[in-house]
Amino acid sequence: MIPGHRSKIWRFVLLIVIAGLFSPVTGVFAQEEAARKIKKQVKPQYPMLAAQLKLSGTVKVAVVIAPDGKVTSSHAVGGHPVLVAAAVDAANHCEFEANSKETSQTLVFKFDYSWQ
């Protein structure tokens, strides 16, 4: 290993953790523009790095839902950077009730280290 490389990695990890502490996330479970019931809710995989850091947090994901109930697009709108990818992946696999038009809403995923 390159001398000093390990300390650079830990500084980077620490920076990510600190950034997550100041992310703009509220404790709201769902904020909906158009209420559509979830038919299939997917629990996100807890990231290995988050487990190593004993990290808990919340991630908000905005989703666009097609008339057939499938998620067509999603992106994180708040949350810890280490947890974002897992939440977006879970949101992409959720399914909603059918509707006559495309809608959008925000899903909130809670990650709790104590559950792991």
VOPAGU-2260 file (C-alpha; in pm, 1 decimal, decimal comma):
REM VOPAGU-2260
SITE   aa  ch    i         X         Y         Z
SITE  MET   A    0       0,0       0,0       0,0
SITE  ILE   A    1     118,7     350,8     -75,1
SITE  PRO   A    2     236,0     534,6     239,8
SITE  GLY   A    3     -28,2     779,0     357,3
SITE  HIS   A    4    -291,9     625,0     126,0
SITE  ARG   A    5    -490,9     474,4     413,9
SITE  SER   A    6    -512,2     809,7     594,5
SITE  LYS   A    7    -638,0     975,4     273,5
SITE  ILE   A    8    -914,1     716,3     244,9
SITE  TRP   A    9   -1022,9     771,5     604,5
SITE  ARG   A   10   -1020,8    1149,1     556,3
SITE  PHE   A   11   -1247,0    1103,5     252,9
SITE  VAL   A   12   -1483,4     876,9     447,6
SITE  LEU   A   13   -1491,3    1126,6     733,1
SITE  LEU   A   14   -1574,4    1404,8     486,6
SITE  ILE   A   15   -1868,5    1203,2     350,7
SITE  VAL   A   16   -1996,9    1137,1     702,7
SITE  ILE   A   17   -1972,6    1503,6     798,6
SITE  ALA   A   18   -2147,4    1607,2     475,9
SITE  GLY   A   19   -2433,6    1372,9     562,6
SITE  LEU   A   20   -2478,3    1531,3     902,7
SITE  PHE   A   21   -2562,5    1862,9     738,5
SITE  SER   A   22   -2787,2    1730,1     460,4
SITE  PRO   A   23   -3131,8    1893,6     440,1
SITE  VAL   A   24   -3358,7    1603,8     541,1
SITE  THR   A   25   -3673,1    1620,8     751,1
SITE  GLY   A   26   -3842,8    1340,1     940,5
SITE  VAL   A   27   -4143,6    1332,0     706,3
SITE  PHE   A   28   -4230,4     983,2     578,5
SITE  ALA   A   29   -4386,0    1092,9     249,5
SITE  GLN   A   30   -4454,9    1410,3      62,4
SITE  GLU   A   31   -4691,8    1354,5    -224,6
SITE  GLU   A   32   -4784,0    1571,9    -519,8
SITE  ALA   A   33   -5044,4    1317,5    -628,9
SITE  ALA   A   34   -5131,1    1041,0    -383,3
SITE  ARG   A   35   -5090,9     695,6    -532,1
SITE  LYS   A   36   -5089,0     388,5    -314,9
SITE  ILE   A   37   -4785,3     163,7    -326,6
SITE  LYS   A   38   -4863,1    -190,4    -444,8
SITE  LYS   A   39   -4505,8    -316,8    -409,6
SITE  GLN   A   40   -4270,4    -143,5    -168,3
SITE  VAL   A   41   -3903,9    -240,4    -181,1
SITE  LYS   A   42   -3681,6    -212,6     125,3
SITE  PRO   A   43   -3339,4     -70,1      35,7
SITE  GLN   A   44   -3023,7    -274,1      90,1
SITE  TYR   A   45   -2817,6    -128,6     374,8
SITE  PRO   A   46   -2480,6     -29,7     218,2
SITE  MET   A   47   -2169,2    -204,0     350,9
SITE  LEU   A   48   -1986,8     127,8     400,8
SITE  ALA   A   49   -2281,5     259,4     602,4
SITE  ALA   A   50   -2262,5     -49,7     824,2
SITE  GLN   A   51   -1889,5       0,0     876,9
SITE  LEU   A   52   -1957,2     361,6     975,4
SITE  LYS   A   53   -2261,1     262,8    1188,5
SITE  LEU   A   54   -2455,7     518,7     990,0
SITE  SER   A   55   -2828,8     590,0    1017,0
SITE  GLY   A   56   -3024,9     845,2     818,6
SITE  THR   A   57   -3307,6     930,0     585,0
SITE  VAL   A   58   -3308,4     971,5     206,6
SITE  LYS   A   59   -3580,3    1144,5       4,3
SITE  VAL   A   60   -3630,7    1020,2    -350,5
SITE  ALA   A   61   -3850,5    1195,9    -607,6
SITE  VAL   A   62   -4013,2     947,0    -845,8
SITE  VAL   A   63   -4213,0     981,5   -1166,5
SITE  ILE   A   64   -4477,3     710,5   -1199,2
SITE  ALA   A   65   -4621,4     597,0   -1532,8
SITE  PRO   A   66   -4997,1     538,1   -1570,9
SITE  ASP   A   67   -4936,3     161,3   -1533,1
SITE  GLY   A   68   -4779,9     217,8   -1188,3
SITE  LYS   A   69   -4414,9     157,0   -1276,8
SITE  VAL   A   70   -4146,8     408,0   -1176,3
SITE  THR   A   71   -4005,0     568,8   -1490,7
SITE  SER   A   72   -3745,8     791,9   -1325,1
SITE  SER   A   73   -3611,5     876,2    -982,6
SITE  HIS   A   74   -3352,4    1096,4    -820,2
SITE  ALA   A   75   -3247,5    1175,4    -465,3
SITE  VAL   A   76   -3356,0    1513,4    -331,8
SITE  GLY   A   77   -3199,0    1483,2      12,7
SITE  GLY   A   78   -3010,0    1248,7     235,5
SITE  HIS   A   79   -2670,1    1114,9     324,8
SITE  PRO   A   80   -2450,6    1049,0      18,4
SITE  VAL   A   81   -2354,5     699,6     140,0
SITE  LEU   A   82   -2723,1     597,9     154,9
SITE  VAL   A   83   -2850,5     763,3    -166,0
SITE  ALA   A   84   -2771,4     487,5    -419,2
SITE  ALA   A   85   -2950,9     219,3    -214,8
SITE  ALA   A   86   -3259,8     437,8    -172,7
SITE  VAL   A   87   -3279,0     530,6    -542,1
SITE  ASP   A   88   -3239,7     164,3    -640,5
SITE  ALA   A   89   -3521,9      62,8    -404,7
SITE  ALA   A   90   -3744,7     344,1    -537,3
SITE  ASN   A   91   -3690,9     223,4    -895,7
SITE  HIS   A   92   -3830,2    -118,7    -800,4
SITE  CYS   A   93   -4144,4       8,0    -625,5
SITE  GLU   A   94   -4480,2     -27,0    -800,8
SITE  PHE   A   95   -4792,2     184,1    -756,1
SITE  GLU   A   96   -5162,1     156,0    -834,9
SITE  ALA   A   97   -5255,9     234,8   -1193,6
SITE  ASN   A   98   -5381,0     582,1   -1278,9
SITE  SER   A   99   -5507,1     761,0   -1589,1
SITE  LYS   A  100   -5200,1     985,2   -1605,0
SITE  GLU   A  101   -4833,4    1010,4   -1511,0
SITE  THR   A  102   -4777,6    1140,7   -1158,1
SITE  SER   A  103   -4487,8    1219,7    -930,1
SITE  GLN   A  104   -4429,6    1199,1    -559,1
SITE  THR   A  105   -4152,1    1184,6    -304,9
SITE  LEU   A  106   -4066,3     868,5    -115,5
SITE  VAL   A  107   -3871,6     870,5     208,8
SITE  PHE   A  108   -3644,0     581,9     304,9
SITE  LYS   A  109   -3518,9     549,2     662,3
SITE  PHE   A  110   -3193,9     367,8     733,1
SITE  ASP   A  111   -3125,8     268,1    1092,2
SITE  TYR   A  112   -2796,0     105,3    1186,5
SITE  SER   A  113   -2950,2     -51,5    1497,1
SITE  TRP   A  114   -3171,7    -269,5    1274,4
SITE  GLN   A  115   -2871,9    -428,9    1102,8
